[in-house]
Amino acid sequence: MALKPLAFTSASLLALMLAGTAHAQSAAAPQDEEANDIIVTGVRASIVGALNVRKESTQIVDSIVAEDVGKLPDNNVVEALQRVTGIQVTNRTGGEAAAISIRGLPDALTTLNGRNIFTAAGQAFALQDVSANLVKRVDVFKTRSADQIETGLAGQVNVETRRPFDFDGFAISGLARGIYNEQADSYNPNVALLVSDRWETGIGDIGLLVNGSYSRTKYRDQTVTAGAFVPFATMDPATGTGLTPFQRIFPAGRDPITGQFVVAPALGAWDPGLDRGLPTATGSTMLVNGVETPYYLSRDAVFSSDLYGERERPSFNVALQWAPNSSSVYTAEVFYAGFRGETFNSLQFSFVDFWDNPQAPTLYDGTNIVKSRVANNVYGFNSGDFTKTSTDSFVYALNGKWDLGDRGKIVGDIAYQTSKVKTSFIAMRTDRVASQITTDFNAGGGIPSYHFSDDSLLNDTGIWNVAQLYDNANRDKGSAITGTLDGYYTWDEGFLRQIKAGIRIDQRKASTAVRTQDAGAPLAATTLAGLGEGAAFTNSDFYQGRADVPTSWTLANGYWLHDNADTVRGLYGLRTSDQLSLQRVFDIDESTIAAYVQADGELSIFGRPLKLQAGVRYVTVDTDYNFFDRYNGGAQTRVSSGSDRFLPSFTARYEIFDNLRLRFNYGETLRRPNFSDINPNYSLTGDLTNVGYGSGTAGTATLKPTHSKNFDAAIEWYFERNSAITLTGFRREINGLVVPLTVMEFIPNNGIVAGATNNFAITRPVNASNGVLKGLELGLTYFPSYLPGPLDGLGFVGSVTVLDSKQNIPQTDAAGNVTGQATSSFFGVSDLSYNATLAYDNGPIGARLSYIWRKEFLANNEARLFANPIGVWRNPEKSLDFQLTWNVNDRLGVTFDAVNLTKSKQQTYYKFEDVGGPEQYNLGTTLLARTFALGVRYTFK
């Protein structure tokens, strides 16, 4: 590890971060967006602005603020948020940071100017689709009050866009950046333009703002993976087993009546998918045909993925504001976020599980785990997978604010939004039998090495037989109309300082439709060469010399497949475009009504102010579902469900001294089920690993919301005007967590071609777990006031987050009966993470050097098909980034950015409790892109 956590802990204590202000819907209402605007002109003002907002807010709020118009300090919103205390980035592939968790939880409520937004049929919004160029500030609320929307156990991320009344008059700002992606060797544009003006007219002040942004990214992700564990006979199998040397031992299965293992030659008495996997000690045995038999554990495959991707993000917002008098403001605005993406995954896959002419393997010392081996006459395939996606999301809103004299205000808001995602996928496999493959499953650093007896044959189109075709598409749509009405009234004296109340009514619709058609082989056998010109694609320089694996192979060209889809379908006798249609999967209609009342008070304790806020929010939800079973002729199932709950909240803020304060917050929040999790239709995969059954997923229509009781306590010391240390302790008591349970099911007439079977291990989500997440956040912002000359403006922002989580996981038998309980960490929770930013702002120069690190964590559980530990863990993740701005003058600036300077990787391995680890149980390694950006920015206001 380049930088150990303790090396930064004393200085790092991470980021209160990168600047912001509390949103009007969350803290005390008089802290309106107009009152909280912070005019920033550089790195230092941006960071200190956030500090001041936390200091004055009732809730615990951390923020980032654009240094200037169009200058959020990162390539996208997610990358900017990674330096906020308690936030962890969970996905860095695709040339960008693409997802976040807050204090280890992934389900933050995303709002745009205080309005809940979503993508298509999902409950969340793809935050990375919000252009950083459009953002004024981003607020992260970690505590909740009654006047906030009730969902999102992790917290709330509110994105504020600009409006014309943010400026005194005419303003224009433009930027143009070129971003070089080293791994893809691509140059990518990022441009934006904002124009705003306001006028005094006979009917009051009128302002109009138009802000647009466009970015394009071409990227390349390269991954090498050692496959899952399965058992094999030793080189000298016991007599009576029916095994030959180094033969793979397939599971015997169990008698459906007695539950006992079936006794048959060469079949082993073992259950795939055990939490800890099979024992790995030297000499471990299992029953094979009734005989105690030692076994090896080796991988079933090795494979390489070379994914080429391109995405475009057009976006804009338009805002019209009218202030007919000094006591009212009306705002009409439109926001659009678009996404256009295509990926071509060049997959080279080889099994290493055949036992023809076996050769003795090399084992890890003291284990039965195979480190390296030779396999002969092995089956392998290449697969050209092409995916095309488009997303269009619109938000139309009208907002009015009316002052009630000097004491109060009424705010009304109505919004309508639509979102649609369309995806198509086509993939063709080509296969062959290779004479030999030599594999070291961990040749160093968790990366496997493998080579065939003749790697040059990987590029011979004449030996690759055209095999299976996969052709599917889906369409997700969502819409909502939402109205809110809030009002408050304040007093300057006495205990009661404010009463606030409001109501929110939301009508949400969502639907999904899909189509699928697969084929096992073309009507007439042919090779890749026989498909004609343009049908083959050959990659090069795979993994850039960072692994001892083949660097080039030939397969079906994904771009050609997409452009000639009907021709390809004709080769397989499948329906063509004019005969294809999508089948409905589900339609959902959901109505939500929420109302709240909240009071603020103030006392004097020992002559110091104690500010109190208490409230309760009542929410009722009614949902109607229509499900359509595509494996049963579209048979329709109707389900209705409803829930209601009171959610109390309480906050206290006590100022021990002017620069030292305590906070306490209690609040309750909900996590509603994802619509996909309540869809009972199957998604199936055949028996690709020859264990006797396939796998699949399905939803549970009766899922209930997850409920959390949240406790936060903080102490904050603002020891200088621009500096502070904060310490926050928190605890989340979560009931009704959704966890997966797996049941064996018989599903005939399923249309599965690859690995055809009628038996499937179906995994469904259920509210069967409770858990506790607790931790500490320590943050430091320090800009010394005593540094001389050129060092003036040097500062540090850093934070450390320590987490501990535990939840119960039900254990079941093959019929789905709960047989016991295990405990596990929450998925995605790193016990320790930190970030450290050295900032500099002096004269025309502004700069940041940032380092982010998070400890290893449980990412997900694998399908229960193999003999390895069930958990898939991520190695520690880190990124070193640099940002530089040179302000040529007050209007013109030149920027330079570098991301992932140390060329870090993303790695996974198998582990459950004390079994597993990155050395002997390594899984996949993905190279992460390093990017460099050079840009210019012009601002006049």
N, C-alpha and C positions, 0 to 999 in steps of 0.2 A: 504494500500500500504506500503510495507516494507521500501522503500526509496523514499521520495518525490523528485520531480524534483529540487525544489529550494535548497534542501540540497546539491546538487552536483553542482549547476550552477556556483558558485564562483570558485570552484576548478576544476570542470569537464571540461568544455569548450572543450571538447573531442579531438579526435584523429587526428592529421594530419597524422598520423597514420603509424603505424606498417610498415613503411619503403618501399622505392621503387625507381624506376627510370623511367623516361619518355621513352616511346617507340619511336623507330627511325621514325615511320611513323607519329608522331604527332607533337612534338615540332620542334625546328629548326633542320634541317637535320644534321649539324655537331655533334649534340649530339647523336652520334651513340651508339649502344649498347656496342661496345668495349670501347668507351670513358666514358660511364656511369656506368660500372660495379663497384659495391660496395662490397668489400670483408667483410663479416660480420662474427663475431665469437660468438655472444651472443645477448641477449635481447636488450641491450642498443644500440649496433651497428646497429641492425635491425631497431629500431625506429628512431635513428638519421639519418640513411641513407635515409629514406623517407623524412625527414625534409630537408636535403640538396638537394634532387632532386626537391622538390617543389620550393626551393629557387632559383635554377638555371634555371628552365624550363620557357619556354615562356607561355605555357598553364597552367591552374590550374589542377594539377595532385596530387592525393593522392595514396599511394602505400602501399603494404606489401611485405616484402622480407624474404625469408627463413633465419633463423638464421645460418644455415649451410646446407650442402648438405643433402637433404631429410628431413629438419626440418622446414617446414612451421608451424607456431605456433598454429595449430588447427587440428581437425579431418578431415575437408574438406575445400575447398576453400571458400564456402559460410560462414561458421563459422568464418573463418579468416577475411572476409570482413566486418563482422558486427561491427567491431571496427574502421572502416574508417569513417571519418566525412561525414555525410549526407546519409549514407547507413542504410537502415532498413531491417531487416529480416521479411519475410511475412509468413513463414510456418515452424513450428518447430515440426510437427508430424513425425512419422516414425523414432524416435530416432535420428534425426539430423536436423540441419537448412538446408532448401532445396530451398529457393528462396529469392531474394533480390529486393529491389527497391532503386533507387538513387534519393534523393530529392522527394520521393513520387511517382516517375514514374517507372513502372515495365519493360520497354522494352529496357534495356541497350543492345547495340550491344556487342556481345561476340566475341572476336578474339583470335586466338592462334598464337603466334609469328607474330602478325599483320595481319593474314589471317582470314577472316570472316568464322565462322563455324556454323553449324546448326545440329539439330537432325531430321533425316528422312524428313517428309513433312512439318516441321515447319520452321518458320523464325528465331528461336532462338535455342540456345544450352542449354542443361541441365547442368548448370555450376557445380552442385554438383557431376556430373559424372567424373569430372576431379580430379584425385587423388592428394591430397595435397603433396604426396611424390614425384611427378614428377615435382613440380613447383619450379622455381627459384625465380620468383617474379610475383606479380599481380599489374597492374597499372589501376587506375580508372581516366579516363579523364572526367572532368565535363564541359570543354569548348571544342570547336571544331575549327579546322583550315581547310583550303581548301584541304590539303593533306590527310585528314582522310576520311574514308568511311562515307557516308552521312546519314546512317540510325541510329536509336536509339535516340529518344527524350531524354531519361534519361541520356545518356552518353555512354561511351565505357569502357568495361572491357577487358583489354588485358592480357592474361596469357602467360608468358614466360617460356619455358622449357629450360633445360640445353643443352649445346653443348660442344664438346670436346675441342674447343679452349678456353673455360672458364677456363681450367686448364693448368698448366705449363707442366704437364707430366701425369704419371699414377695416377689414382685416383680410389678409391673404397669406397663405402658407403653402409651400410645395416642397416635396422632397423626391429625390430620385436616388436609388441605391442599386448597386450591382453586388450580388452575393455569389461568391465562388464556393461550390460544394466540391471539396477535394476528392472525395471518394467517387463521386459520379463524374468528375472532371467537367462540371457544367457551370455556366454563368447565368444567373437568374435575376430578373428585374423585380424591383419593388418600388412602386411610385404612388404618390398621393397628392391631392390638391384640396385645399379648404379655401372657400371664399365666403365671407360674411359681411353683412352691413346692417345698419339700423338707421331709422329716420324718425324725426319728429314730425308728426302730421296733425291735421285738424281733428283726427279721431284718436290721437294718442301715439305712443311710440310703437313702431313696427320694426321687426328684425327678421332677416332671412339668412339662413346658413345652408350651404351645400358642401358636403365633405365626401370625397370619393377616394377609393384605394384599390390598387390591383397588385397582386404578387403572383409570381410563377416560380415553382421549384422543381427541378429535375434532380432526383436522388437515386442512390443505389445502396441497398442493404445486402450484406453478404454474411451468410451464416453456415457454420459447419456443426453437425450434430452427431453424437454417438447415440444410437437408438436405445430402446428400453431393454430391461433385463428379462431373460427367460432361462429356464433350466436346461442343461444338457447332461447326457451321460458322460462319465469319465472315459478315459481311454481304455479301461478294462471293466466294463459293466458286469454286475453280478449275474450269475447263471439263473435262468428262469425269468428274467425281466422282459425278454423279447427285444432288448435294446442292442444296437451295434455301437461300436466306439464313437463317442462324441455325437451321438444322435440327439436331436432336440426332443425333450420330454414334454409332450402336450398334456394338458389337464384331463383327468379321467372324467370329470363331471360327477354329479351325484344322482342317486336314484330318487325320482320325484316323490316316492312314498316314504321310504325309510330315511332319506337324507344321507345315506352312506355313500362313500366313493364307489364308483363302478370299478370292478377288477377286470383289467384287460391288458393284453401284451402291449408294452411300450408306452402305456398311459400312466401318468403319475398322480398320486393322491395329493394334489395341491390346488389351492384356490387362488386364481389370479386376483390381483388388486387388494391384497392384505395391506393394512396400514404400514407395517414395518417391512413388507416384502418377505421373501424367504430367508432363512438363516444363512449367514455367510461365513461361518467358522469352517476351518479345514475339516473335512470328513463329515460335514452335515449330510443327513440322509432323508429320503422320503420313500414311501411305499410305491413300488412300480410292479404291477401284476402280483401284488401281495408280498413282494420281496423288499427288504430294507436296502436301499440303493443310494450310495454316495452320488453327488452331482456337482457339476460346475454351474456357475452363473455367468452368462455371457450376453452380449448385446445381440438383438435380432437384426440390426441394420446400421449402416452409416449413410449419411446423406448431406448434400450441399445445396443451399438455396441462394441463387443470385437474382435478386429482385430489383427490377428497374421501374422507377415510378416517376410520374409527373403529376403535379397538382396546380390548379389555378384558383385563386380566391379573389373574385371581384366583390366589392362591398361599397355601400354608401349610406349616408344618413342625410336627410333634409329636415330642417326645423324652421318653422315659422312661428314667431312670437308676437303677441300684441298686448300692450299695456294701455287700455283706454284711460286709465287714471292711476293714481299712486297706490290704490288699494286692491288692484286686481291685475292678474297676468294670465293670458291664455297661450297655450303652446300646442301646436299641431306638428307632428313629426312622423317621418317614415324611415324605417331602418331596413336595410337589405343585407343579408350575408349569403354569398354563393360559394359553391365548391364544385370544381370539376377535376376529377381525378381518374387516372388509369395506371394500373400496375401490370407488369409482365414478370411473373415469377418463373425463372428458369431453374427447375428442380432436377437434380441428379441423385437418384436413390438406388442403393444396392442392399439387398439382404446379405447377411453374413451368417446365416443359420443352417446352411446345408452341410451334411456330414459325409459327402462323397470323398473317398480316399482321405480320411481324416489325418491331420497332423497334430501333434501334442501342442497345446497352447502354453503361454507364459502366464502365471498367476501372480497376483499381488501377494506378497509375503504374509503368511498367517491366515489366508482366506481361501475361499473357493471361487473368488472372482477373477475372471479372465481379463488380463491386461492387453494381451496381443494374441493374434491367431492368424492362421491361413485358412481360407475356405475355397473349395473348388466347385466349379459348375454352379455358380450362384446366379439366381434370377435378379434382374434389376430393371428399372424403368427410368426414363426421363419424362418429365411432364411440363408442357408449356401451358401455363395458366394465365389467362388474361381477364382482368376485371376492369369494368368501366363504371364510374359512379358520378352522379350529379345531384347536387343539393341546392334548393332554393328556399330561403326562409325570409319572410316579410313580417314586419311589425308596423301596424298603423295605430297611431294613438292621438288622443285629444285630452289635454289636461287644463284644468282651471284652478286658480288660487284666488281666494277672496279674503281680504283682511276683515276681521271683526274689531274695528277700532285698533287700539294699540295692544289689545290683550289676547287676541285670538286669531284663528285662521280656519278656513274651510278649504279642503283640497278635494277636488273630484277628478277622476281619471277613468277613461274608457279606452280599451285597446282591443284590437282584433289582429290575430296573427295566423299565418298559414305556413306550413313547412312541408316540403315533399322531397323524398329521396328515391332515386331510381338507380338500380344496380343490375348489371348483366355480367355473367361469368361464362366463359367457355374454356375448356382445357382438353388437350389431347395428350394421351400417353403413347410413348413408343417403348418397346421392350426388347430384351435380348437375354441370353444366358452367357455370362462371362466365364472364361476358363478358370480364372483364379483371382482372388483379391487377398491382399495382405493388409492387416489392420492393426494399429496400435490405438486403443480406445482413449488413451490420454498420453499423447507424445510430449506433453509439457504445457503447463499453464491451463489445463482443462480442455485443450484443443486436440481432437483426434487426428491421426495420420492414417491415410489409406492410399493404396495404388493397386491397379489391376496389372495382370501380367503384360498387357500391352495397352497403355493409356491412349495411344493414338487412335485406337478403334472407337473411342468415345466420339470422335469427329467423323466417322465413316457413316454417311447417311444410308449406305446400302445394307448395313447389318441391323439397322433399327427397324423392327416391325411395328406398323401402325396398330395400336391397341385401343384401349377404352376412350370414349368421349364423354365429357360431362358438360351439360348445357343447361343453365338455369338463369333465372332473373327474379327480381322482386321489386315491389313498389310499396313504400311506406308513406302515409299521409297523416297529417295532423292539423288541427285548427282549434282555435279557442277565442272566445269573446269574454272579456273580463271587465268588470266595473268595480271601482272602489270609491268610497266616500269616507274621508277622515276629517275630524275637526278637533280643535283644542282651545282651551281658554286658560289664561295664566293670571297669577297674583304675585305681587312683589314682596308681600309680608305674610307672616303667619306660617303655620306648619304646612298647609296645603298650597303648593305653588303652581300646580297644573293638573287639569283633568283633560284626558284625551280619549276619544272613542271613534270607532269606525266599523265599516262593514265591507266585505269583499265577496262578490258573486262571480263565479267562474263556470263557464260551460265549455267542456273539452270534448273533442271528438278525435278518434284515431282509427286507422285501418291499415291492414297489411294484406298484400296479395303476392303470390309467388307462382312460378312455373318451374318444372324440372323434367328433363328428359335425358337419360343416359343410355349408352350402348356399349356392349362388350367388345365388339370388333367390327370393322367395316364389312360391307357385303362381299367385297372381293379383297382377298389378302393382298397387301402391298407393303412396301418399305417406305421409309421417310423419303428416300430418293424418288420414289414413284409418284409422290404428290405434286411434283413439278416445281418450277422456278418460284422462289420467294417463300416456299413452305417451310424451309429449314432456317434455323437461327443458330449461330455459333458465338458463344461468349468468349472473352479473353481476359487474361490477367486477373482471374478470380482470386480473391483474398490477398492480392497484392504482395505475394511472397511471405505472408505472415502465418502460413500453415503449410505442412507437407502433404498436400492433397492435389488432385488434378486441377489444373488452372483453366481448362477449356473443355467444353462438350457441346454436342449438337443435339437439337431437339426441335419439336414443332414450334414455329414462329408464332407467338401469341398475337402479334399485330396482324399477321396474315390470317390467322383463325378468325379474328374479329371482323376483318374486312371481307372475308369470303365465307361467312358463317353458313349461308344457305348451301353453298357448294359442299362444304364439309358435312353438313347434315345429310345431304343427298348421298354421300359415300356410305353412310350408316343406315340409310333408309328411314331417317327420322323426319318428323314434321318440319316444314320450313316456315319462314316468317309469316306468310299469309295464312298459315294454319295454327299459329301459336296464339295462346291467350293466357292471361294470368288468372289463377284461381284465388278466390277470396280465402283468407285464413282467419281473420277476425275483424269485427267492427266493434268499437267501444264508444259509449256515450256516457260521460261522467259529469255530474253536477256537484259543485262545491259551494257551500256558503260558510263564511267565517265572519264572526263578529267579536269585537274586543272592547274592553274598557280598561283604562290605565290611569294611575294617579302618581304625581310626583310630589314629594314633600321634603322639607328641610328642617333640621334641628341644630341646636348648638350644643356640642359636648366638649366640656373643658374649654369653652370659648372658640372651638373650631367647628366648621360646618360639616354636618353629616347629611348627605343627600340621599334620599330614598326614592325608589320607584317600584311600584307593584301593579300587577295587572293580571287579567285572565283572558284567554282567547278560547272561544268556542267554535269548533269546526264540525260540520256534518257533510258527509260525502255519500252520494248515491251513484252507483255504477251499473250500467246495463251492458252485457256482453253478448255478442253473437259470434259463435265459433263454427267453422266449416271444416269438416274432416276430409282432407283430400285423399286419404287412403280408403275412404268409404263413400265415394261418389258425391262428396260435398255435403254430406249430412250435417244439418244445422243443429246446434245446441245453444239454448238461451239460458243465461245465468244472470241473476241480479244480486247485488250485494250492497250493503250500506254500513256505515260506521259513523259514530260521533264521539267527541271527546272534549272535555275541558282541559286546557293547558295553562296552568298558572306560571307566573314568572315574578321574580323579585331581584332587585339590585340595590346595593348600598355602596356609596363612595364616601370615604371619610378622609379629610385633609388633616393629617397630623401636623404638618407644617405646610407652608406654601409650596415647598418643593418635594414633599413626601406624602404619598397618599396610599390608602388601602381601598381595594374593591372586593365585593363579593357578589356573585350572581347565581341564582337558581332559575332554571327554565326547563321546559319540557318540549320535545320536538318529535316529529314523526318521519318515517321513511316509508313512502307508499310503494307497493310492489311495482316493478317494471311491468308494462303491459305485456311484454314478451314472456314474462315469468308466469302470467296467469293464462296463457294460451295453451290448452291441453293437447294441441296437435303435435304429432311426432316430427322430429328431424332425425333421420336414421343414417347410420354408416354400417356397411357390411362387415363381415368377418374377415378383415384384412390381415389378421395375425394368426389365423387358424386355431383359435382357442375354442371354437365350437359355437360361438354366438357373436352377433354384432353389438353395436352400441348405439345409443340415441339419447335424445333429450325431449322433454315435454314439460309444459307448464302445469300449474296447479290453480284451478279457477277459484279456489276458496282461500287463497292467501290473504292474510290480514296485514295492516300496516305494522311496521316495527316501531316501538315506542322507547324513547330515551329520557331519563332524568339526568339533567346536566348540572354539575356543580363547578364553579370557578372561583378562585381566590387569588388576588394579585397584590403585590406591593411594588410601588413605582417610586424611584428616586430621581428627580430631575436636578442633578447636582450642578449643572451649568445651563446657560440659556439654550445651548444647542446640544446638550448631552444628557443621557439618562441611562439608568440600569433598571430593568424590570424583571420580576420573577413572578410567574403564574403557575399555580397548581390547579389541576382539573381532574374531574372524574365523570365518566359516563356510565350509567347503569342502564343497560339496553335489554329490553324484553322482546321476544318474538323475532329474533334474528333468523333470516332465511338461510338455510343450509341445504346442500344437495343430499338426497337419499336415492339409492339405486335399487331397482327391483327387476327381476327377470320377467320378461313378457313374451308371449307368442303373438306375432303380428304377421299374418299371411297376406299374400297379394300386395306386397309392399313395393314392388318394382325395383328392388336393389339388384344391380348387375355385378359390380365388383364385390366379391365376397358374399355371394347370394346366400341368404339364410332367412329363416322365419323366427329365429330366437334372438332376442335383444336384451341387453342390460340397459334399462331405461332409467335415466337420472332425472329426478324432479325436485324442484325447490319446495321446501316446507318450512313453516314457522316452528322450528323444533329446537331452538337454541336460545340461551340467555348468556349475556356476557358483560364484562366490565373492562373498560378502557380507562387508564389513568396515566398521569404523567406530569412533567414539569417543563416549563419553557423559560429559558434565561436569555435575556436580550440586552445588548449594549449598543448604544449610539454615542460616539465620542468625537467631537470636533474641538480639539484644544484651542484655547483663545490666546495662548502665549507663544505660539511658534513664530519665529522670525521670518521676515521677507518672503522668499520664494516658497517656504514651507507652510505659510499661512494658507489655510484652506484644505489642509491634509486632515483626513478623518477616518474613522473606522466604524463599520456597522457589522454586527455579527450576532448570531444566536445559536443556542444549543437546545434541542428538544429531546427529552428522555421519555420513552413510552413503555408501558407494560399493559398487555392485554391477555385476556383469557376468556374462552367460551366453551360450552359443552357441545360435543358433536355426537349425535346418536349413532350407534352401530346397529346394523340390521343384518338379518339373514337374507337368503336369496328371494324369499317371499315378501320382503319388505318389513318384516316384524322387527321391532326394536329389541335388541338383545343385550344392550349395554350402553354405557356412555364413556366417551373419551374426552380429553380436553385438548385445546389447540389455541395457538395465537390467532388473532384476527388476520385475515388475508390482507397483504399489502402494508402491514405495520412493521416499520423498522424500530427496534428498541432505542436506537440512537441516531440522530442526524444533526448536522450543523452546517452553517454557511458563514463565510467570512468575506467581507468586502472592504478593500482599502480604497477610499475615495479621495479625489483631489479636485479642487475647484479654485482656481486662482487666475484672475484676469481672463484671457481668451481661452484658457485650457480647462477642460473638464474631463475627468477620467475615472474609471472604475476597474479594479482587478478583483474578480470574485472567484471563490472556490466553494463548491457545494459537495457535500459528502453525506451518504446515508449507509447505515449498516445493512448487512444481509437480511432478507425477509422472505416470508412465505408468500409466494405469488399466487399459487392455485394448487388444486389437487388434480392429478392426472386421472384419465379414465381407468377404471379398475379392470385392466386387461393383462397386466404383466406381473413380474415377480420382484419389482423394485419397490422401495418406499414410496408411498402414495403422494407425498408432498413435492411440489416443484418450487425450489427456492432460488432467489436471485442473489448473486454475489454482491458485495458492496458496490455502490454506484457513486460516481464522482464526475465533476466537470469543472474545468478551469476556463474562465471566460474573461475577455478584456474588452473595454469600451473606451473610446477616445473621441472627444469633440474639440475642434478648433474653431472658435468663433472669429471669423475673419473680421467681421464688424458686427454691429448690432442686429443686422438683418441676415447675414450670410454665414453659414456654418458648414464645416466639412467634418464628416464622421467616419470613424473606422471601428469595426467590431470584429472580434474573433471568438468563436465558440468551440469548446472542447479542444483546447490547445494541446492537451496531453494525449489525444487520440484514445480515449478510454473505450472499453468494450462493455457489452452487456452479456452476462453469463448466467446460466442456470445449472442447477444440479438437483439430484433427488435427496430428500431427507424427511424423516418423521421422528420427532423427539430425539433420541440419542443415536439413531441409525441413519447413516448417510453422510454426505459431505462432498465438497468440490473436487476432491482428488480421485477417489475410486468410483464415485457416483456422478461424475460430470455428465452434463447433458448437451446444451447448445451454447455456442459463442457467436455473437453478432458484432461485427465491426460497426462502430458509430462514427458518423461523419464529422469531420472538422470543417468549419466554414469560416470564410473571411468576407467582410462586406466593406465597401467603400461608397460613401454617399455625400450628397450635398443637400442642404436644407436652406430655404429662403423664407423669411417671415417678415411681414409688414403689418403692424397693427397700431 
